[in-house]
Amino acid sequence: MKQKMIDLCAQRTKFLDDAEAALKANDQEKVTELRGKLESVDKDIENVKFLMAEQQRRMDEAPVDRKAEKEKAEALGQKLLRDGQMSVDIASLRRGLLAKDSTTLAATTLVEPTGSGTEIRNPVGGGVSRIIDQVRVLTLEGMGGFIEPYLVSAQAAQAGAVATLAGTARTASDPTFAYAELKPYEVNVTTYVDRNIKRLSPADYFAKCYELAMEAMRRKICTLIYNGDGQTSPAMYGIKTAKNKAGDAIYNTVEATALDETVLDTLYYAYGDDEGTGENAQLYLTKADLKVLGSIRNSDKLKVFQTRHTGANYGTIEDGGAAYGYNIGKDLTDFASAAAGGLTMCYGDPQNYELALFGEMTVRIDESAKAVERMLTILGDAMVGGNLIRHNGFTILKKKAAG
């Protein structure tokens, strides 16, 4: 299936390049022919993607073979101890990135030597933003990139009186398509652990190093999902930087001069189209902005929004009869801190963002960088990509200058 996907993507790229060349040459007949081929290969790609997703779902839902996982952890741990590096296959990488508990091998015990102090405890709080567990994930191992087509505007039907239209050419109304690119971008992480960790069993040594590398990887990818890679010509797009191949934004924006009692309604009704407001949308904002919303009072000194904290970094905001699911994202910009024209909180369906995994993750151990502190340096590297894949897949609040 993976090779089939690679072949179909190569075909699609060739058809698209040929269509662009024919369009420049004003060869409409060739453009029409190639458009038909593109639509056909797009259907094939969707079918293969569906089958790949089903295969992955079955793998994810399959019961863990604890004996096999233990043996795998032992082998990887021995390699890490012997060579100072190892590679984690993309299936394990996918499970680790999407699992809140990223200690992927359940067969290991992670028993720490008494008094060694090798366990590094996270601070009190929510840990990693939930968005990484909510977005769509696609495995693109072996590919150099991927193009996702999406509909910008649907084809419109025409109507008129029979007598008026008889004998006349009907007005054409074609749908408008655009293409979101997913390109590989290197994510590298660095974390530290006491060197006494090497006293663990090989399986536990592997699991602990993997857990720390994966936690750092998850944090970094959350940042990228929100803000992209920050390059002038991005390789990985975030929700706030998402653009299609033509350079047009895939998100839309609404403006506000302050966070007040109308801001959630503004976001809600700006999301979707004239036929509806969109489904499965979530609100993503900073802790500071959540505090501001929760502090808004009416003339009777009663809270306008009722905030229900379901978890450490998520919950619901109730506004009269409406309820908005919220998620804290520290990598977003506080409304108060944003400059005029700055993008702040986001509202949309996280499945409109696609995270691509382009290959396995490598983990290396360096014993020299923190030798004085008696620490091991864990270095992780992976290739990922991402973009919004639906037109106006998110609505983002833009800060408007007062007055």
CORMO-V421469 format. One record per pair of residues at least 12 apart in sequence whose C-alpha atoms are under 10 Angstrom apart, sorted by the first residue. I is the first residue (numbers start at 1). J is the second residue. D is the distance in whole Angstrom. If there is no record, write none. Layout:
# CORMO-V421469
i = [I	I]
j = [J	J]
d = [D	D]
This chain:
# CORMO-V421469
i = [1	1	1	1	1	2	2	2	2	2	2	2	2	3	3	3	4	4	4	5	5	5	5	5	5	5	5	5	5	5	6	6	6	6	6	6	6	6	7	7	8	8	8	8	8	9	9	9	9	9	9	9	9	9	10	10	10	10	11	11	11	12	12	12	12	12	12	12	12	12	12	13	13	13	14	14	15	15	15	15	15	15	15	15	16	16	16	16	16	17	18	18	18	18	19	19	19	19	19	19	19	20	22	39	42	42	45	46	49	49	52	52	53	53	53	56	56	56	56	59	60	60	60	64	64	64	65	65	65	66	66	66	66	67	68	68	69	69	69	69	69	69	70	70	70	70	70	70	70	71	71	71	72	72	72	72	73	73	73	73	73	73	73	73	73	73	73	73	74	74	74	74	74	74	74	74	75	75	75	76	76	76	76	76	76	77	77	77	77	77	77	77	77	77	77	77	77	78	78	78	78	78	79	79	80	80	80	80	80	80	80	81	81	81	81	81	83	83	84	84	84	84	84	84	85	85	85	85	85	85	85	85	86	86	86	86	86	86	86	87	87	87	87	87	87	87	87	88	88	88	88	88	88	88	89	89	89	89	90	90	90	90	90	90	90	90	90	91	91	91	91	92	92	92	92	93	93	93	93	93	93	93	93	93	94	94	94	94	94	94	94	94	96	96	96	96	96	96	96	97	97	97	97	97	97	97	97	97	98	98	98	98	98	98	98	98	99	99	99	99	100	100	100	100	100	100	100	100	101	101	101	102	102	102	102	102	102	102	102	102	103	103	103	103	103	103	103	103	103	103	104	104	104	104	104	105	105	105	105	105	105	105	106	107	107	107	108	108	108	108	108	108	108	108	109	109	109	109	109	110	110	110	110	110	110	110	110	111	111	111	111	111	112	112	112	112	112	112	112	112	113	113	113	113	115	116	116	116	116	116	117	117	117	117	117	118	118	118	118	118	118	118	118	118	118	118	119	119	119	119	119	120	120	120	120	120	124	125	125	125	126	126	126	126	126	126	127	127	127	127	127	128	128	128	128	128	128	128	128	128	128	128	128	129	129	129	129	129	129	129	129	129	129	129	129	129	130	130	130	130	130	130	130	130	131	131	131	131	131	131	131	131	131	131	131	131	131	132	132	132	132	132	132	132	132	132	133	133	133	134	134	134	134	134	134	134	135	135	135	135	135	135	135	135	135	135	136	136	136	136	136	136	136	136	136	136	137	137	137	137	137	137	137	138	138	138	138	138	138	138	138	139	139	139	139	139	139	140	140	140	140	140	140	140	140	140	140	141	141	141	141	141	141	141	142	142	142	142	143	143	143	143	143	144	144	144	144	145	145	145	145	145	145	145	145	146	146	146	146	146	146	146	146	146	146	147	147	147	147	147	147	147	147	147	148	148	148	148	148	148	148	148	148	148	148	148	149	149	149	149	149	149	149	149	149	150	150	150	150	150	150	150	150	150	150	150	151	151	151	151	151	151	151	151	152	152	152	152	152	152	152	152	152	153	153	153	153	153	153	154	154	154	154	154	155	155	155	155	155	156	156	156	156	157	157	157	157	158	158	158	158	159	177	178	178	178	178	178	178	178	178	178	179	179	179	179	179	179	179	179	179	180	180	180	180	180	180	180	180	180	180	180	180	180	180	180	180	181	181	181	181	181	181	181	181	181	181	181	181	182	182	182	182	182	182	182	182	182	182	182	182	182	182	182	182	183	183	183	183	183	183	183	183	183	183	183	183	184	184	184	184	184	184	184	184	184	184	184	185	185	185	185	185	185	185	185	185	185	185	185	185	186	186	186	186	186	186	186	186	186	187	187	187	187	187	187	187	187	187	187	187	187	188	188	188	188	188	188	188	188	188	188	188	188	189	189	189	189	189	189	189	189	189	189	189	189	189	189	189	190	190	190	190	190	190	190	190	190	190	190	190	191	191	191	191	191	191	191	191	191	191	191	191	191	191	192	192	192	192	192	192	192	192	192	192	192	192	192	193	193	193	193	193	193	193	193	193	194	194	194	194	194	194	195	195	195	195	195	195	195	195	196	196	196	197	197	197	198	206	209	209	209	209	209	209	209	209	210	210	210	210	212	212	212	213	213	213	213	213	213	213	213	214	214	214	216	216	217	217	217	217	219	220	221	221	221	221	221	222	222	222	222	223	223	223	223	223	224	224	224	224	224	224	224	224	224	224	224	224	225	225	225	225	225	225	225	225	225	225	225	225	225	225	226	226	226	226	226	226	226	226	226	226	226	226	226	227	227	227	227	227	227	227	228	228	228	228	228	228	229	229	229	235	235	235	235	236	236	236	236	236	236	237	237	237	237	237	237	237	238	238	238	238	238	238	238	239	239	239	239	239	239	239	239	239	239	239	239	239	240	240	240	240	240	240	240	240	240	240	240	240	241	241	241	242	242	242	242	242	242	242	242	243	243	243	243	244	244	244	244	244	249	249	249	250	250	250	250	250	250	250	250	250	251	251	251	251	251	251	251	251	251	251	251	251	252	252	252	252	252	252	252	252	252	252	252	252	253	253	253	253	253	253	253	253	253	253	253	253	253	253	254	254	254	254	254	254	254	254	254	254	254	254	255	255	255	255	255	255	255	255	255	255	256	256	256	256	256	256	256	256	257	257	257	257	257	257	257	257	258	258	258	258	258	258	259	259	259	259	259	259	259	259	260	260	260	260	260	260	261	261	261	261	261	261	261	261	262	262	263	263	264	264	264	264	264	264	264	264	264	264	265	265	266	266	267	267	267	267	267	267	267	267	267	268	268	268	268	268	268	268	269	270	270	270	270	270	270	271	271	271	271	271	271	271	271	272	272	272	272	272	272	273	277	278	278	278	278	279	279	280	280	280	280	280	280	281	281	281	281	281	281	281	281	281	281	281	281	281	282	282	282	282	282	282	282	282	282	282	282	283	283	283	283	283	283	283	283	283	283	283	283	283	283	283	283	283	283	283	284	284	284	284	284	284	284	284	284	284	284	284	284	284	284	285	285	285	285	285	285	285	285	285	285	285	285	285	285	286	286	286	286	286	286	286	286	286	286	286	286	286	287	287	287	287	287	287	287	288	288	288	288	288	288	288	289	289	289	289	289	289	289	290	290	290	290	290	290	290	291	292	292	293	293	293	293	294	294	294	294	295	303	304	304	304	304	305	305	305	305	305	305	306	306	306	306	307	307	307	307	307	308	308	308	309	309	310	310	311	312	312	313	313	313	313	313	314	314	314	314	315	315	324	325	326	326	327	328	329	329	331	332	332	332	333	335	335	335	336	337	338	338	338	339	339	339	339	340	340	340	340	340	341	341	341	341	341	342	342	342	342	342	342	343	343	343	343	343	344	344	344	344	345	345	345	345	345	346	346	346	346	346	347	347	347	347	347	348	348	348	348	348	349	349	349	349	350	350	350	351	351	351	351	352	352	352	352	352	352	352	352	353	353	353	353	353	353	353	354	354	354	354	354	354	355	355	355	355	355	356	356	356	356	356	357	357	357	357	357	358	358	358	358	359	359	359	360	360	360	360	361	361	361	361	361	362	362	362	362	362	363	363	363	363	363	364	364	364	364	364	365	365	365	365	366	366]
j = [48	49	51	52	55	48	49	52	139	140	141	142	143	141	142	143	44	45	48	44	45	46	47	48	49	52	140	142	143	146	45	140	141	142	143	144	145	146	45	143	41	42	44	45	48	41	42	44	45	143	144	145	146	147	143	144	145	146	37	38	41	34	37	38	39	40	41	42	45	146	147	38	146	147	34	38	31	33	34	35	36	37	38	41	31	34	35	37	38	34	30	31	34	35	31	32	33	34	35	37	38	34	34	149	148	149	148	148	138	139	138	139	137	138	139	91	94	138	139	91	91	94	95	105	106	107	105	106	107	105	106	107	108	107	105	107	104	105	106	107	108	203	105	106	107	108	109	203	204	107	108	203	105	107	203	206	104	105	106	107	108	201	202	203	204	205	206	207	108	201	202	203	204	205	206	207	202	203	206	88	202	203	205	206	207	198	200	201	202	203	204	205	206	207	208	209	210	201	202	203	205	206	202	206	202	205	206	209	363	364	365	198	202	205	206	365	364	365	363	364	365	366	367	378	362	363	364	365	366	378	379	380	206	361	362	363	364	365	380	360	361	362	363	364	380	381	382	210	359	360	361	362	363	382	359	360	361	362	139	140	141	357	358	359	360	361	382	139	357	359	360	104	105	360	361	210	214	217	357	359	360	361	362	382	137	138	139	356	357	359	360	361	210	211	213	214	215	217	218	132	133	137	214	215	217	218	219	221	130	131	132	133	134	135	137	218	132	133	214	218	127	128	129	130	132	133	215	218	211	214	215	207	208	210	211	212	213	214	215	218	204	206	207	208	209	210	211	212	214	215	207	208	210	211	214	203	204	206	207	208	210	211	207	203	204	207	201	202	203	204	205	206	207	208	201	203	204	207	208	200	201	203	204	205	206	207	208	200	201	204	205	208	196	197	199	200	201	204	205	208	196	197	199	200	196	194	195	196	197	199	193	194	195	196	197	192	193	194	195	196	197	198	199	200	208	375	193	194	197	208	212	192	193	194	208	212	312	311	312	313	311	312	313	314	328	329	215	218	219	312	313	215	216	218	219	220	221	222	223	313	328	329	330	218	219	221	222	223	284	313	314	327	328	329	330	331	218	222	284	313	314	327	328	329	221	222	223	225	226	282	284	327	328	329	350	351	353	218	219	221	222	223	225	226	350	355	218	222	350	282	349	350	351	352	353	354	225	349	350	351	352	353	354	355	386	388	350	351	352	353	354	355	356	386	388	389	351	353	354	355	356	357	386	354	355	356	357	358	384	385	386	355	356	357	358	359	384	182	183	184	355	356	357	358	359	384	385	356	357	358	359	360	383	384	357	358	359	360	183	184	357	358	359	182	183	184	358	181	182	183	184	235	356	358	385	179	180	181	182	183	184	356	358	385	386	178	179	180	181	182	183	244	245	389	178	179	180	181	182	244	245	354	387	388	389	390	177	178	179	180	181	244	245	389	390	176	177	178	179	180	244	250	388	389	390	391	175	176	177	178	179	389	390	391	175	176	177	178	179	250	390	391	392	174	175	176	177	178	391	173	174	175	176	177	172	173	174	175	176	172	173	174	175	171	172	173	174	170	171	172	173	171	391	243	244	245	246	248	250	389	390	391	243	244	245	246	247	250	389	390	391	237	242	243	244	245	246	247	248	250	354	386	387	388	389	390	391	235	236	237	242	243	244	245	385	386	387	388	389	235	236	237	244	245	354	355	356	357	358	384	385	386	387	388	389	234	235	236	237	356	357	358	383	384	385	386	387	235	236	356	357	358	359	382	383	384	385	386	229	234	235	236	237	356	357	358	382	383	384	385	386	229	235	236	358	381	382	383	384	385	217	220	221	224	229	361	380	381	382	383	384	385	213	216	217	220	361	362	363	379	380	381	382	383	212	213	214	215	216	217	218	219	220	363	378	379	380	381	382	212	213	216	217	363	364	365	377	378	379	380	381	209	212	213	214	215	216	217	365	375	376	377	378	379	380	209	212	213	365	366	369	370	374	375	376	377	378	379	208	209	212	370	374	375	376	377	378	370	373	374	375	376	377	367	370	371	373	374	375	376	377	374	375	376	209	375	376	376	363	363	364	365	376	377	378	379	380	362	363	378	380	378	379	380	361	362	363	364	378	379	380	381	361	363	380	379	380	361	380	381	382	331	331	238	355	384	385	386	238	329	330	331	238	329	330	331	332	236	237	238	239	240	241	331	355	384	385	386	387	237	238	239	240	241	242	331	353	354	355	385	386	387	388	238	239	240	241	242	284	329	330	331	332	333	345	346	239	240	241	242	331	332	333	240	241	242	385	386	387	241	385	386	384	385	386	387	355	356	384	385	386	387	353	354	355	385	386	387	388	353	354	355	385	386	387	388	251	346	348	350	352	353	386	387	388	393	394	395	396	252	253	332	343	344	345	346	387	388	394	395	396	343	387	388	353	386	387	388	389	392	393	394	387	388	389	391	387	388	389	390	391	388	391	392	387	388	389	390	391	392	393	394	395	271	346	348	388	389	390	391	392	393	394	395	396	270	271	272	346	391	392	393	394	395	396	397	398	267	270	271	343	344	346	347	392	394	395	396	397	398	399	266	267	269	270	271	343	395	396	397	398	399	400	267	341	342	343	396	397	398	399	400	401	335	341	397	398	399	400	401	402	335	340	398	399	400	401	402	403	335	336	399	400	401	402	289	292	293	296	335	336	397	399	292	293	295	296	297	304	293	296	297	298	303	304	305	319	304	319	293	397	283	293	305	317	319	322	323	324	347	397	319	322	395	397	283	345	346	347	348	394	395	396	397	281	282	283	324	347	348	395	395	347	392	394	395	396	397	347	348	349	392	393	394	395	396	348	391	392	393	394	395	392	348	348	349	393	394	348	349	324	325	348	349	350	351	324	325	326	346	347	348	349	350	351	352	393	394	395	316	324	325	326	327	346	347	348	349	350	394	314	315	316	317	324	325	326	327	328	329	345	346	347	348	349	350	394	395	396	314	325	326	327	328	329	330	332	344	345	346	347	348	350	396	326	327	328	329	330	331	332	333	334	335	344	345	346	347	313	326	327	328	329	330	331	332	333	334	335	344	345	313	327	328	329	330	332	334	328	330	333	334	335	336	337	328	333	334	335	336	344	345	307	317	326	327	328	334	345	307	335	336	305	306	307	317	306	307	308	317	307	319	317	318	319	320	317	318	319	320	322	323	318	319	320	323	319	323	324	325	326	323	325	326	326	327	325	326	327	327	328	326	327	328	329	330	326	327	328	329	327	328	347	347	346	347	346	345	345	346	344	344	345	346	345	397	398	399	399	399	398	399	400	398	399	400	401	398	399	400	401	402	397	398	399	400	401	396	397	398	399	400	401	396	397	398	399	400	396	397	398	399	395	396	397	398	399	394	395	396	397	398	393	394	395	396	397	392	393	394	395	396	390	393	394	395	388	393	394	388	389	390	393	387	388	389	390	391	392	393	394	386	387	388	389	390	393	394	385	386	387	388	389	390	384	385	386	387	388	383	384	385	386	387	382	383	384	385	386	382	383	384	385	382	383	384	381	382	383	384	380	381	382	383	384	379	380	381	382	383	378	379	380	381	382	377	378	379	380	381	377	378	379	380	378	379]
d = [7	9	8	7	10	9	9	8	9	8	8	8	9	10	9	9	10	9	8	9	7	10	10	7	8	9	9	10	9	10	10	8	9	8	6	9	10	9	10	10	7	8	8	7	9	8	9	10	8	9	10	9	7	8	9	10	10	9	9	9	8	10	8	6	9	10	6	8	9	10	9	9	9	8	10	10	10	10	6	8	10	7	6	9	10	8	8	9	7	10	9	8	8	10	5	8	9	6	7	10	9	10	9	10	9	8	10	10	8	9	9	9	9	8	9	8	10	10	9	9	9	10	8	9	8	9	10	9	9	8	7	5	9	7	10	9	9	6	8	6	8	9	7	8	5	6	10	7	9	9	10	8	9	10	8	10	10	7	10	8	8	10	7	5	8	9	6	7	9	8	5	4	8	9	8	9	8	8	9	9	8	7	9	6	9	10	10	8	4	5	8	6	4	8	10	9	10	9	6	8	9	8	9	9	8	8	7	9	8	8	8	8	8	8	9	9	9	9	8	6	5	7	9	10	7	6	4	6	9	9	9	10	9	9	6	5	7	9	10	7	6	4	6	9	10	10	10	9	9	6	5	6	8	10	8	5	7	9	8	10	8	8	8	6	4	7	10	9	10	9	8	7	9	9	9	10	8	10	9	9	7	7	10	9	8	9	8	10	8	10	9	10	9	8	10	7	9	10	9	7	8	10	7	8	8	6	10	9	9	10	7	5	8	9	9	8	9	7	10	10	9	8	10	9	9	8	9	9	8	10	9	9	10	8	6	8	9	6	7	9	10	10	6	7	9	7	5	9	8	9	7	10	8	7	9	9	9	9	7	10	9	10	9	9	9	10	9	10	6	6	9	9	7	9	9	8	6	9	10	8	9	8	5	8	9	7	7	7	9	7	10	10	9	8	9	7	10	9	10	10	8	8	7	7	10	8	9	6	8	9	9	7	10	8	9	10	6	5	8	6	6	9	10	10	9	10	8	8	9	9	10	9	7	9	10	9	9	10	6	7	8	5	5	8	8	10	9	10	8	8	8	8	9	7	6	9	10	8	10	9	9	8	9	9	8	10	7	9	9	7	9	7	6	6	8	9	10	8	10	8	8	7	8	8	10	7	10	8	9	10	9	8	9	8	7	10	10	7	9	7	6	10	8	10	9	9	10	10	9	10	9	6	7	10	9	10	9	8	5	5	7	6	6	7	10	10	7	5	7	6	5	6	9	10	10	10	9	9	6	5	6	8	9	7	6	5	6	9	10	10	9	9	6	5	6	8	9	10	10	9	10	6	6	5	7	9	10	9	7	4	5	8	9	10	10	7	7	10	9	9	10	7	9	9	7	7	8	7	6	5	6	10	9	8	9	10	8	6	5	7	9	9	10	9	10	10	6	6	5	6	9	9	9	9	8	5	5	6	8	9	10	9	9	9	6	9	7	6	4	6	9	9	10	7	9	9	6	6	6	8	10	10	10	6	6	7	7	6	5	6	9	9	7	7	8	5	5	7	10	9	8	6	9	9	6	5	7	10	9	9	8	5	7	9	9	6	5	4	8	9	6	7	8	9	9	7	9	8	7	8	8	10	9	10	7	7	8	9	9	10	9	9	9	5	6	8	10	10	8	9	10	10	8	7	4	6	9	10	10	8	10	9	7	7	6	8	10	9	9	9	10	8	7	6	9	8	7	9	9	8	7	8	10	10	8	8	7	10	10	9	5	5	6	9	9	9	5	6	9	8	10	9	9	8	5	7	9	7	7	8	8	6	9	9	6	5	5	8	8	9	6	6	10	10	10	9	8	5	5	6	9	10	9	9	10	7	6	5	6	9	7	8	8	9	10	10	8	6	5	6	7	9	9	9	7	8	10	10	10	7	5	4	7	9	10	7	9	9	6	6	10	9	8	9	8	6	5	7	9	9	7	7	9	10	10	10	7	6	5	7	9	9	7	7	10	9	7	10	10	10	8	6	5	7	9	9	8	9	10	10	10	8	10	6	6	5	6	9	9	8	9	10	9	5	5	7	8	10	8	6	4	6	9	8	10	9	9	6	5	5	9	9	8	9	9	9	9	9	10	8	9	9	10	10	7	9	10	10	8	9	9	8	10	10	10	10	8	10	7	7	6	9	10	10	8	10	9	10	8	9	9	10	10	10	9	8	9	10	9	8	9	8	8	9	8	6	8	7	7	6	9	10	10	9	10	10	9	8	10	7	5	6	9	9	10	9	8	9	8	9	7	8	10	5	5	6	8	10	9	8	10	7	7	10	10	9	6	6	6	9	8	8	10	7	6	8	9	8	9	9	10	10	10	7	8	10	9	10	8	5	5	7	10	10	10	8	6	5	8	8	10	10	9	7	6	8	7	8	10	9	9	7	9	7	7	9	7	9	9	9	10	9	7	9	9	8	10	10	9	9	7	10	9	9	9	9	6	6	9	10	10	10	8	8	10	10	9	9	9	10	9	9	9	8	9	7	8	7	5	5	7	8	10	10	10	10	8	10	9	7	4	6	5	6	7	8	8	10	10	9	5	8	7	5	6	9	10	9	8	9	8	10	9	10	9	8	5	5	6	6	10	7	7	10	7	9	10	7	6	5	6	9	9	9	8	10	9	9	6	5	6	6	9	10	10	7	6	5	5	8	9	9	9	9	6	5	6	6	8	8	8	8	8	9	8	8	7	7	9	8	9	10	9	9	7	10	7	9	9	8	7	9	9	10	7	8	9	10	10	9	9	9	9	10	9	8	10	10	8	9	10	9	9	10	9	9	9	8	7	9	10	7	8	7	9	10	9	9	8	9	9	10	9	10	10	7	9	10	8	7	10	8	8	7	6	9	9	9	7	8	9	9	9	10	8	8	9	10	8	7	10	9	7	5	8	9	8	8	9	10	6	4	4	7	9	10	10	9	10	9	7	5	6	7	8	6	5	6	7	10	10	10	9	9	7	6	5	6	9	10	7	6	5	7	9	10	10	10	10	9	9	6	5	6	6	9	8	9	6	5	6	9	10	10	7	6	5	6	8	9	6	8	8	9	7	5	7	9	10	10	8	5	5	5	8	6	7	6	9	9	7	8	9	6	7	7	10	8	9	9	9	6	8	9	10	9	9	6	7	8	9	8	9	9	9	9	8	9	10	9	9	10	7	9	9	9	7	6	10	8	10	10	10	9	7	8	6	6	5	8	10	9	5	7	9	9	9	9	9	10	9	10	9	10	9	10	10	10	9	9	9	8	6	5	8	10	6	4	6	10	7	9	10	10	10	9	10	10	9	10	10	6	7	9	7	9	9	7	9	10	9	7	10	9	7	9	8	8	5	5	5	8	9	6	5	6	7	10	8	6	5	8	10	6	6	5	7	10	7	5	6	7	9	6	6	8	10	7	6	4	6	10	9	6	5	6	8	9	6	4	6	9	10	7	7	10	9	8	8	9	9	9	9	9	6	6	6	9	9	5	8	7	6	4	6	8	8	9	8	5	6	6	7	10	7	6	4	7	9	9	5	5	6	9	8	6	5	7	9	8	5	6	7	7	6	8	9	6	8	10	7	6	5	8	10	8	6	5	7	10	7	6	5	7	9	8	6	5	6	9	6	5	6	9	7	8]
